[in-house]
Amino acid sequence: MDDAPSVTRTKRPTQADVARLAAVSQPVVSHVLNPGALVPVAPETRRRVREAIEQLGYVPDRAARSLRTRKTFTIAGIIPDITNAFYPEFVRGIQDRAEFHGYDLVIYNTDGDSEKETRFLDLAQGRVDGIVAVFFHRTANELRPLLERQIAVVRLEAKPQKGGPLALDSLFVDNVTAARDAVAYLLGRGHRRIAMIVGRGGPRQPRVLGYQRALVEHGIAVDPNLLRETEFVEGGGYEAMRELLLLSPRPTAVFAANDLLAMGALVALRETGLQIPDDVAVVGFDDIPAARLIHPPLTTVAQFPQQLGQRAAELLFERLSGAAPQGGRCEESPYELVVRKSA
């Protein structure tokens, strides 16, 4: 009987092998492999290390790295609605910075549901090093257990948050002022009967406040019949607009608290044969990619979601690296009213 054929097993290349071939120290290889490393590496040295990695076919051992550092090298993004085009752009910004720092990213979609937010936070413990989140229901105090387990958290908030002693960081867009500016634009165009369509939870309160503030500042009484509350989805905007059109007199302009609501309102208006903006003007909020593609193109408030995601992730990695201050931080992000043909 012939002997079984022998199998030649080759040793998996290590960082030490890469270092020898590139004629550098092993820590230098580690710095090159960790894009977020604070230690600078000369371009020529970096090139030699990369060539050695390619020549040897070296693949970093994530499991060994995690055991050595007691980190997962994974962060989570928690968002309320993956179907809203604002959030994929926000996630893209997070992913850009996660990849730069050598981290993986997992995404949880909560549908803005309180129980799902709680469940995903429980799932995250022990599986991620940090979280970038848009919460509709969780308070800072409810996030304390995560922070005590050294899981960094950065929130995108609808209004300013107090820094406080907790190492909890926040980004916010001034939703009150942005909504006020959007409604003030309509007022400046001569509209006096302005309705608002808003979703439940999330940025509802500050955007409604901005709407009301603009009216009062222009001497117009707030009419509760002109405020319609629904879900932050296109179908909600459609149904709310149909209800508003039954009023007598009907509104001459509508401020929608996000672009999906505005798009639903536009569909309802087109179905009735009304001209936009001549009969009814529409302003949205978010400036999702479709806002410039629909007919007519949507006047809306831009929040720059990809940049928001990038900055939120940078705050997170500053916290993970120990470069952040001891207490919590709250940072304001810019917005811009983008005027198009719908108003």
Buried (B, 14 or more C-beta within 10 A) or exposed (E): EEEEEEEEEEEEBBBEBBBBBBEBEBEBBBBBBBEBBEEEBEEEBBEBBBEBBEEBEBEBEEEEBBEEEEBBBBBBBBBBBBEBBBBBBBBEBBBBBBBBBBBBBBBBBBBBBEEBBBEBBEEBEEEBBBBBBBBBBBEBEEBEEBBEEEBBBBBBBBBBBEBEEBBBBBBBBBBBBBBBBBBBBBBEBEBEEBBBBBBEBBBBBBBBBBBBBBBEEEEBEEEEEBBBBBBBBBEBBBBBBBBBBEEEEBBBBBBBBBBBBBBBBBBBBEEEEBEBBEEBBBBBBBBBEEBEEBEBBBBBBBBBBBBBBBBBBBBBBBBBEEEBEEEBBBEEBEBEBBEBEBB
